[in-house]
Amino acid sequence: MDIKRITSGLLGFPLVLIILLIGNKYVVDILLTVVTILAMNEYLNAISKVCKPIKWVGYVSCLGIALIHVIPKENLQLIVTLTIPTIFLVLFSHIIATDMKITFKDVAYTFIGIIYIVFFMMFIAIIDGMENGKILIWYAILAAWGTDIFAFCIGLKFGKHKFSKVSPKKSIEGCIAGVIGAVLLMLVYTYIANTYWNMDFSYLYILIAAVILSLIGQIGDFVASSIKRYVDIKDFSNLIPGHGGMLDRIDSLMFLAPFAYLFFTAI
């Protein structure tokens, strides 16, 4: 068992718990902005091995998360919708301005990173700001981290059948255990929410959501692994002992966040 991995997880979890429970939506937005900048920095450094990313656009785009709850709600959808083509415009302007020293490949990899990291992370901030967001956000966290923990522990001990060359250490047994773990944790959490916080969440609905979100989160993990394999690195950084970089830690959570938001709007 990886002691560093366990220790850093035990130290980090209470900090996340305190901020999400006590911090208002603006505090959470700032935290998420910092996390997103760290993740973006790791991504840009990684792809710098195969292209020349337009880094300043990537970093500036991260600041948009801090404005999610500052922008009037009635204007938010319009601004977010216009942001994507605006970023696209700014990135492609670099090709013209540099007389093609910046190439389509550089622009494409930068744009993918912005969508992958910034826009996916944005949904975590949006969930936290929803009605009962402080309760709902933990479904997303349990789906992601519950899957990771169960998949790691069971896969380490019982994993015999490898899942994919994208991530050779992951096993089919671990993936199944991850889904079961996410389901169990989310159902227990639903009992607590319904019993002590006067919620009325459907256990069947949560069960279905848990299975789907766990699977999506695991695909998100494979997405991050495919990027690392492409640029030939083991981890995005060594920021978190035993876990690698920030992006290594949040890859599944941010990937499932938009789909969690979809479930929560229908709950």
Backbone hydrogen bonds in HBPLUS format (Angstrom, degrees):
<---DONOR---> <-ACCEPTOR-->    atom                        ^
c    i                          cat <-CA-CA->   ^        H-A-AA   ^      H-
h    n   atom  resd res      DA  || num        DHA   H-A  angle D-A-AA Bond
n    s   type  num  typ     dist DA aas  dist angle  dist       angle   num
A0006-ILE N   A0002-ASP O   3.14 MM   4  6.46 159.1  2.18 150.4 155.7     1
A0007-THR N   A0003-ILE O   2.85 MM   4  6.00 170.2  1.86 158.8 161.7     2
A0008-SER N   A0004-LYS O   2.99 MM   4  6.05 173.7  2.00 152.6 154.6     3
A0009-GLY N   A0005-ARG O   3.12 MM   4  6.14 146.5  2.23 136.1 145.6     4
A0010-LEU N   A0006-ILE O   2.92 MM   4  6.15 156.6  1.97 151.9 157.8     5
A0011-LEU N   A0007-THR O   2.98 MM   4  6.20 148.0  2.08 148.2 157.3     6
A0012-GLY N   A0008-SER O   2.92 MM   4  5.91 149.3  2.02 138.5 146.8     7
A0013-PHE N   A0009-GLY O   2.98 MM   4  5.94 158.6  2.03 148.8 153.3     8
A0016-VAL N   A0012-GLY O   3.13 MM   4  6.45 162.2  2.16 157.4 162.1     9
A0017-LEU N   A0013-PHE O   2.87 MM   4  6.08 163.3  1.90 157.4 162.7    10
A0018-ILE N   A0014-PRO O   2.90 MM   4  6.08 163.8  1.93 150.8 153.7    11
A0019-ILE N   A0015-LEU O   3.10 MM   4  6.29 170.5  2.11 152.6 155.0    12
A0020-LEU N   A0016-VAL O   2.98 MM   4  6.09 167.1  2.00 154.7 158.5    13
A0021-LEU N   A0017-LEU O   2.97 MM   4  6.00 150.6  2.06 147.1 155.3    14
A0022-ILE N   A0018-ILE O   2.86 MM   4  5.73 164.7  1.88 151.0 155.9    15
A0023-GLY N   A0019-ILE O   2.83 MM   4  4.91 135.3  2.03 120.6 135.0    16
A0027-VAL N   A0024-ASN O   3.10 MM   3  5.39 119.7  2.48 105.1 119.2    17
A0028-VAL N   A0024-ASN O   3.02 MM   4  6.32 164.7  2.04 159.5 164.3    18
A0029-ASP N   A0025-LYS O   2.91 MM   4  6.00 150.9  1.99 136.5 144.7    19
A0030-ILE N   A0026-TYR O   3.05 MM   4  6.29 152.5  2.12 142.2 148.6    20
A0031-LEU N   A0027-VAL O   2.98 MM   4  6.28 161.5  2.01 150.7 155.8    21
A0032-LEU N   A0028-VAL O   2.86 MM   4  6.10 164.1  1.89 154.3 158.4    22
A0033-THR N   A0029-ASP O   2.88 MM   4  6.06 142.7  2.02 139.8 150.5    23
A0034-VAL N   A0030-ILE O   3.00 MM   4  6.33 158.2  2.05 152.5 156.8    24
A0035-VAL N   A0031-LEU O   2.96 MM   4  6.27 164.7  1.98 153.3 157.7    25
A0036-THR N   A0032-LEU O   2.81 MM   4  5.93 154.7  1.87 142.9 150.3    26
A0037-ILE N   A0033-THR O   2.91 MM   4  6.15 155.1  1.97 149.3 155.5    27
A0038-LEU N   A0034-VAL O   3.03 MM   4  6.30 161.2  2.06 151.7 156.5    28
A0039-ALA N   A0035-VAL O   2.94 MM   4  6.20 160.2  1.98 149.0 154.7    29
A0040-MET N   A0036-THR O   2.76 MM   4  5.91 158.3  1.80 148.6 155.3    30
A0041-ASN N   A0037-ILE O   2.87 MM   4  6.01 156.7  1.92 147.1 153.3    31
A0042-GLU N   A0038-LEU O   3.09 MM   4  6.37 155.3  2.16 145.3 151.3    32
A0043-TYR N   A0039-ALA O   2.96 MM   4  6.24 158.0  2.01 149.1 155.4    33
A0044-LEU N   A0040-MET O   2.84 MM   4  6.04 169.5  1.86 157.9 160.3    34
A0045-ASN N   A0041-ASN O   2.98 MM   4  6.08 158.4  2.02 145.2 151.4    35
A0046-ALA N   A0042-GLU O   2.98 MM   4  6.12 148.7  2.08 140.8 149.6    36
A0047-ILE N   A0043-TYR O   2.97 MM   4  6.28 167.8  1.98 160.4 161.5    37
A0048-SER N   A0044-LEU O   3.02 MM   4  6.00 125.5  2.33 135.6 149.0    38
A0049-LYS N   A0046-ALA O   3.27 MM   3  6.07 168.1  2.28 116.8 120.2    39
A0050-VAL N   A0047-ILE O   2.90 MM   3  5.47 159.1  1.94 115.6 122.0    40
A0051-CYS N   A0047-ILE O   2.95 MM   4  6.09 128.7  2.22 150.4 165.5    41
A0058-GLY N   A0055-LYS O   2.98 MM   3  5.10 114.4  2.42  99.9 116.2    42
A0059-TYR N   A0055-LYS O   2.97 MM   4  6.31 159.7  2.01 160.9 166.3    43
A0060-VAL N   A0056-TRP O   2.95 MM   4  6.04 167.7  1.97 148.3 152.2    44
A0061-SER N   A0057-VAL O   3.02 MM   4  6.04 155.9  2.08 143.7 150.2    45
A0062-CYS N   A0059-TYR O   3.08 MM   3  5.35 134.6  2.30 101.9 114.0    46
A0063-LEU N   A0060-VAL O   3.05 MM   3  5.51 140.8  2.20 110.2 120.1    47
A0064-GLY N   A0061-SER O   3.19 MM   3  5.66 156.1  2.25 109.5 116.4    48
A0065-ILE N   A0062-CYS O   3.23 MM   3  6.08 159.5  2.28 121.6 124.9    49
A0066-ALA N   A0063-LEU O   3.09 MM   3  5.57 134.5  2.31 109.3 119.8    50
A0067-LEU N   A0064-GLY O   3.04 MM   3  5.26 149.8  2.13 103.7 113.1    51
A0068-ILE N   A0065-ILE O   3.27 MM   3  5.33 167.8  2.29 106.9 110.5    52
A0070-VAL N   A0067-LEU O   3.01 MM   3  4.84 153.3  2.09 101.5 110.0    53
A0071-ILE N   A0067-LEU O   3.03 MM   4  6.00 165.4  2.05 162.2 159.1    54
A0075-ASN N   A0072-PRO O   2.88 MM   3  5.48 150.8  1.96 118.0 127.1    55
A0076-LEU N   A0072-PRO O   3.14 MM   4  6.23 123.8  2.47 146.0 160.6    56
A0076-LEU N   A0073-LYS O   3.31 MM   3  5.10 146.3  2.43  95.5 104.9    57
A0079-ILE N   A0075-ASN O   3.05 MM   4  6.24 165.1  2.07 156.9 161.3    58
A0080-VAL N   A0076-LEU O   2.89 MM   4  6.06 168.7  1.90 159.2 162.3    59
A0081-THR N   A0077-GLN O   2.95 MM   4  6.02 157.5  2.00 143.8 150.6    60
A0082-LEU N   A0078-LEU O   2.96 MM   4  6.17 153.6  2.03 147.4 154.2    61
A0083-THR N   A0079-ILE O   2.89 MM   4  5.99 132.3  2.12 141.3 154.6    62
A0086-THR N   A0082-LEU O   3.12 MM   4  6.19 149.9  2.21 145.5 154.7    63
A0087-ILE N   A0083-THR O   2.87 MM   4  6.07 162.0  1.90 157.4 160.6    64
A0088-PHE N   A0084-ILE O   3.04 MM   4  6.26 161.5  2.07 151.1 156.8    65
A0089-LEU N   A0085-PRO O   2.84 MM   4  6.01 151.7  1.92 141.7 149.1    66
A0090-VAL N   A0086-THR O   2.92 MM   4  6.22 162.4  1.95 153.5 157.5    67
A0091-LEU N   A0087-ILE O   2.91 MM   4  6.10 163.9  1.94 153.8 158.1    68
A0092-PHE N   A0088-PHE O   3.04 MM   4  6.21 167.4  2.05 150.3 153.6    69
A0093-SER N   A0089-LEU O   2.96 MM   4  6.08 136.6  2.16 142.1 154.0    70
A0094-HIS N   A0091-LEU O   3.11 MM   3  5.53 144.6  2.24 105.7 115.2    71
A0095-ILE N   A0092-PHE O   3.11 MM   3  5.35 135.1  2.32 100.9 112.1    72
A0097-ALA N   A0093-SER O   2.82 MM   4  6.05 169.7  1.83 154.5 158.0    73
A0098-THR N   A0094-HIS O   2.92 MM   4  5.80 150.1  2.01 140.9 146.8    74
A0100-MET N   A0095-ILE O   2.82 MM   5  4.74 161.4  1.85 155.5 157.6    75
A0099-ASP N   A0096-ILE O   3.14 MM   3  5.13 162.0  2.17 105.8 110.5    76
A0101-LYS N   A0098-THR O   3.11 MM   3  5.26 148.7  2.21 103.4 112.7    77
A0107-VAL N   A0103-THR O   3.09 MM   4  6.44 161.7  2.13 153.7 158.3    78
A0108-ALA N   A0104-PHE O   2.79 MM   4  5.95 163.8  1.82 154.1 159.1    79
A0109-TYR N   A0105-LYS O   3.01 MM   4  6.13 168.6  2.03 152.0 154.3    80
A0110-THR N   A0106-ASP O   3.12 MM   4  6.22 155.1  2.18 141.2 148.4    81
A0111-PHE N   A0107-VAL O   2.87 MM   4  6.04 163.9  1.89 153.9 158.6    82
A0112-ILE N   A0108-ALA O   2.92 MM   4  6.08 161.2  1.95 150.8 155.8    83
A0113-GLY N   A0109-TYR O   3.16 MM   4  6.29 155.4  2.22 139.2 145.3    84
A0114-ILE N   A0110-THR O   3.10 MM   4  6.44 150.4  2.19 147.5 155.3    85
A0115-ILE N   A0111-PHE O   3.04 MM   4  6.34 165.9  2.06 156.4 159.2    86
A0116-TYR N   A0112-ILE O   2.77 MM   4  5.81 166.2  1.79 153.0 157.9    87
A0117-ILE N   A0113-GLY O   2.84 MM   4  5.77 161.3  1.88 144.5 149.3    88
A0118-VAL N   A0114-ILE O   2.91 MM   4  5.18 122.3  2.25 123.5 139.2    89
A0119-PHE N   A0114-ILE O   3.25 MM   5  6.75 156.3  2.31 153.6 160.6    90
A0121-MET N   A0117-ILE O   3.00 MM   4  5.91 157.7  2.05 141.3 148.2    91
A0122-MET N   A0118-VAL O   2.92 MM   4  6.04 140.1  2.08 143.9 155.3    92
A0123-PHE N   A0120-PHE O   3.25 MM   3  5.76 145.5  2.37 108.3 115.9    93
A0124-ILE N   A0121-MET O   2.96 MM   3  5.43 141.6  2.11 110.9 121.5    94
A0126-ILE N   A0122-MET O   3.02 MM   4  6.36 153.1  2.10 145.1 153.4    95
A0127-ILE N   A0123-PHE O   2.89 MM   4  6.00 159.9  1.93 143.1 147.9    96
A0128-ASP N   A0124-ILE O   3.06 MM   4  6.26 162.6  2.09 146.9 151.4    97
A0129-GLY N   A0125-ALA O   3.15 MM   4  6.36 139.2  2.32 139.8 149.9    98
A0129-GLY N   A0126-ILE O   3.15 MM   3  5.17 127.7  2.44  94.8 108.4    99
A0130-MET N   A0127-ILE O   3.05 MM   3  5.21 160.3  2.09 107.5 113.8   100
A0133-GLY N   A0130-MET O   2.90 MM   3  4.58 140.1  2.06 128.9 120.2   101
A0135-ILE N   A0132-ASN O   3.01 MM   3  5.45 140.3  2.17 108.8 119.9   102
A0136-LEU N   A0132-ASN O   2.94 MM   4  6.23 165.8  1.96 154.9 159.5   103
A0137-ILE N   A0133-GLY O   2.87 MM   4  5.75 163.7  1.90 152.4 154.6   104
A0138-TRP N   A0135-ILE O   3.35 MM   3  5.92 144.0  2.48 109.0 117.1   105
A0139-TYR N   A0136-LEU O   2.93 MM   3  5.48 148.1  2.04 114.1 123.5   106
A0141-ILE N   A0137-ILE O   3.16 MM   4  6.51 157.0  2.21 144.1 150.8   107
A0142-LEU N   A0138-TRP O   2.84 MM   4  5.83 161.4  1.87 140.6 146.1   108
A0143-ALA N   A0139-TYR O   2.89 MM   4  6.00 154.0  1.96 145.0 152.5   109
A0144-ALA N   A0140-ALA O   3.07 MM   4  6.26 154.7  2.13 144.6 150.6   110
A0145-TRP N   A0141-ILE O   2.79 MM   4  5.82 156.4  1.84 159.0 162.0   111
A0146-GLY N   A0142-LEU O   2.82 MM   4  4.88 135.3  2.02 117.7 131.6   112
A0148-ASP N   A0144-ALA O   3.04 MM   4  6.32 160.5  2.08 145.0 150.7   113
A0149-ILE N   A0145-TRP O   2.90 MM   4  6.02 167.3  1.91 150.7 153.4   114
A0150-PHE N   A0146-GLY O   3.09 MM   4  6.18 174.6  2.09 152.2 153.9   115
A0151-ALA N   A0147-THR O   2.87 MM   4  5.80 159.4  1.91 149.6 156.6   116
A0152-PHE N   A0148-ASP O   2.89 MM   4  5.92 154.1  1.96 143.6 150.9   117
A0153-CYS N   A0149-ILE O   2.98 MM   4  6.13 173.5  1.98 153.5 155.4   118
A0154-ILE N   A0150-PHE O   2.98 MM   4  5.88 166.1  1.99 148.8 152.9   119
A0155-GLY N   A0151-ALA O   2.89 MM   4  5.42 143.4  2.02 127.2 139.1   120
A0156-LEU N   A0152-PHE O   2.93 MM   4  5.78 149.2  2.03 138.3 146.0   121
A0158-PHE N   A0154-ILE O   2.70 MM   4  5.68 167.1  1.72 160.8 165.5   122
A0159-GLY N   A0155-GLY O   2.89 MM   4  4.19 137.4  2.08 112.6 119.1   123
A0172-ILE N   A0161-HIS O   2.80 MM  11  5.71 158.4  1.84 165.7 173.2   124
A0163-PHE N   A0170-LYS O   3.04 MM   7  5.88 167.6  2.06 142.6 140.3   125
A0167-SER N   A0164-SER O   3.28 MM   3  5.83 140.1  2.45 109.6 116.3   126
A0170-LYS N   A0167-SER O   3.03 MM   3  5.82 159.6  2.07 127.4 133.2   127
A0175-CYS N   A0171-SER O   3.00 MM   4  6.31 155.4  2.07 146.6 153.1   128
A0176-ILE N   A0172-ILE O   2.99 MM   4  6.23 160.7  2.03 152.7 157.2   129
A0177-ALA N   A0173-GLU O   2.94 MM   4  6.13 161.0  1.98 147.0 152.9   130
A0178-GLY N   A0174-GLY O   2.86 MM   4  6.03 146.3  1.97 143.4 152.9   131
A0179-VAL N   A0175-CYS O   3.19 MM   4  6.52 152.6  2.27 144.7 150.0   132
A0180-ILE N   A0176-ILE O   3.04 MM   4  6.37 167.9  2.06 155.2 158.1   133
A0181-GLY N   A0177-ALA O   2.82 MM   4  5.96 160.2  1.85 150.0 156.0   134
A0182-ALA N   A0178-GLY O   2.98 MM   4  6.15 159.1  2.02 145.8 151.1   135
A0183-VAL N   A0179-VAL O   2.96 MM   4  6.19 160.4  2.00 153.1 158.4   136
A0184-LEU N   A0180-ILE O   2.97 MM   4  6.19 168.1  1.98 154.8 157.4   137
A0185-LEU N   A0181-GLY O   3.01 MM   4  6.15 171.4  2.01 154.1 156.5   138
A0186-MET N   A0182-ALA O   2.97 MM   4  6.00 161.4  2.00 147.6 153.1   139
A0187-LEU N   A0183-VAL O   2.94 MM   4  6.05 150.8  2.03 149.7 157.4   140
A0188-VAL N   A0184-LEU O   3.00 MM   4  6.19 160.4  2.04 150.2 155.6   141
A0189-TYR N   A0185-LEU O   2.93 MM   4  6.07 157.1  1.98 143.4 150.5   142
A0190-THR N   A0186-MET O   2.92 MM   4  6.04 142.6  2.06 133.1 143.2   143
A0191-TYR N   A0187-LEU O   3.01 MM   4  6.32 151.7  2.09 144.9 151.5   144
A0192-ILE N   A0188-VAL O   3.08 MM   4  6.44 157.9  2.13 149.6 155.1   145
A0193-ALA N   A0189-TYR O   2.87 MM   4  6.12 160.5  1.91 149.3 154.9   146
A0194-ASN N   A0190-THR O   2.83 MM   4  5.97 163.5  1.86 152.6 156.8   147
A0195-THR N   A0191-TYR O   2.89 MM   4  5.87 154.8  1.96 145.8 153.2   148
A0196-TYR N   A0192-ILE O   2.88 MM   4  5.67 166.4  1.90 147.9 152.6   149
A0197-TRP N   A0193-ALA O   3.09 MM   4  4.94 139.7  2.25 117.5 128.0   150
A0199-MET N   A0193-ALA O   3.17 MM   6  5.59 162.1  2.20 132.0 131.3   151
A0206-ILE N   A0202-SER O   2.98 MM   4  6.22 160.9  2.02 149.6 154.8   152
A0207-LEU N   A0203-TYR O   2.86 MM   4  6.02 152.4  1.94 144.5 152.4   153
A0208-ILE N   A0204-LEU O   3.02 MM   4  6.30 164.0  2.05 151.9 154.8   154
A0209-ALA N   A0205-TYR O   2.91 MM   4  6.12 162.1  1.94 148.2 153.9   155
A0210-ALA N   A0206-ILE O   2.75 MM   4  5.86 152.9  1.82 147.4 154.9   156
A0211-VAL N   A0207-LEU O   3.11 MM   4  6.39 160.6  2.15 150.7 154.2   157
A0212-ILE N   A0208-ILE O   3.09 MM   4  6.34 171.7  2.10 154.5 156.7   158
A0213-LEU N   A0209-ALA O   2.80 MM   4  5.85 168.7  1.81 154.8 158.7   159
A0214-SER N   A0210-ALA O   2.92 MM   4  5.85 155.0  1.98 142.3 149.6   160
A0215-LEU N   A0211-VAL O   3.08 MM   4  6.27 159.9  2.12 146.3 151.4   161
A0216-ILE N   A0212-ILE O   2.92 MM   4  6.15 159.4  1.96 150.5 156.8   162
A0217-GLY N   A0213-LEU O   2.81 MM   4  5.92 158.4  1.85 146.5 152.9   163
A0218-GLN N   A0214-SER O   2.99 MM   4  6.24 149.2  2.09 143.1 151.0   164
A0219-ILE N   A0215-LEU O   3.01 MM   4  6.33 146.9  2.12 143.1 152.2   165
A0220-GLY N   A0216-ILE O   2.88 MM   4  6.23 150.3  1.96 146.7 155.8   166
A0221-ASP N   A0217-GLY O   2.98 MM   4  6.35 140.7  2.13 139.6 150.3   167
A0222-PHE N   A0218-GLN O   3.06 MM   4  6.40 149.7  2.15 140.9 148.5   168
A0222-PHE N   A0219-ILE O   3.04 MM   3  4.97 114.1  2.49  92.2 108.1   169
A0223-VAL N   A0219-ILE O   2.83 MM   4  6.19 144.0  1.96 146.7 157.9   170
A0224-ALA N   A0220-GLY O   3.12 MM   4  6.44 162.0  2.16 148.5 150.9   171
A0225-SER N   A0221-ASP O   3.00 MM   4  6.25 154.9  2.06 142.7 150.4   172
A0226-SER N   A0222-PHE O   2.79 MM   4  6.00 150.3  1.88 147.0 154.5   173
A0227-ILE N   A0223-VAL O   3.15 MM   4  6.50 149.8  2.24 147.4 154.8   174
A0228-LYS N   A0224-ALA O   3.08 MM   4  6.41 161.0  2.12 149.3 154.2   175
A0229-ARG N   A0225-SER O   2.85 MM   4  6.11 155.6  1.91 151.2 158.1   176
A0230-TYR N   A0226-SER O   3.01 MM   4  6.09 150.7  2.10 138.5 146.4   177
A0231-VAL N   A0227-ILE O   3.10 MM   4  6.43 150.0  2.19 149.6 156.5   178
A0232-ASP N   A0228-LYS O   2.80 MM   4  5.69 107.2  2.34 134.7 152.5   179
A0233-ILE N   A0228-LYS O   2.96 MM   5  5.16 159.7  2.00 139.2 145.8   180
A0232-ASP N   A0229-ARG O   3.26 MM   3  4.78 149.2  2.36  90.3  99.2   181
A0240-ILE N   A0244-GLY O   2.74 MM   4  5.33 167.0  1.76 176.9 178.3   182
A0243-HIS N   A0240-ILE O   2.92 MM   3  5.41 160.0  1.96 136.6 142.1   183
A0244-GLY N   A0240-ILE O   2.99 MM   4  5.33 134.0  2.20 165.7 160.0   184
A0249-ARG N   A0245-GLY O   3.21 MM   4  6.51 140.0  2.38 139.9 150.0   185
A0249-ARG N   A0246-MET O   3.02 MM   3  5.14 126.6  2.32  96.9 110.9   186
A0250-ILE N   A0246-MET O   3.04 MM   4  6.32 148.3  2.14 152.4 160.9   187
A0251-ASP N   A0247-LEU O   3.08 MM   4  5.51 121.4  2.44 139.7 146.4   188
A0254-MET N   A0250-ILE O   2.94 MM   4  6.01 178.2  1.95 169.2 168.6   189
A0255-PHE N   A0251-ASP O   3.24 MM   4  6.19 145.1  2.37 133.7 143.2   190
A0256-LEU N   A0252-SER O   3.10 MM   4  6.24 149.0  2.20 145.5 151.8   191
A0257-ALA N   A0253-LEU O   3.10 MM   4  6.09 127.6  2.39 141.0 154.5   192
A0259-PHE N   A0256-LEU O   3.07 MM   3  5.41 119.8  2.45 107.9 122.6   193
A0260-ALA N   A0256-LEU O   2.85 MM   4  6.09 148.6  1.95 154.6 165.0   194
A0261-TYR N   A0257-ALA O   2.95 MM   4  6.18 158.2  1.99 153.8 158.9   195
A0262-LEU N   A0258-PRO O   3.15 MM   4  6.43 147.4  2.26 134.9 143.3   196
A0263-PHE N   A0259-PHE O   3.07 MM   4  6.43 154.9  2.14 145.2 150.7   197
A0264-PHE N   A0260-ALA O   2.88 MM   4  6.14 158.7  1.92 154.1 160.5   198
A0265-THR N   A0261-TYR O   2.99 MM   4  6.17 150.1  2.08 150.7 156.8   199
A0266-ALA N   A0263-PHE O   3.14 MM   3  5.36 141.0  2.30 100.7 111.9   200
A0267-ILE N   A0264-PHE O   3.26 MM   3  4.96 154.3  2.33  95.0 102.6   201
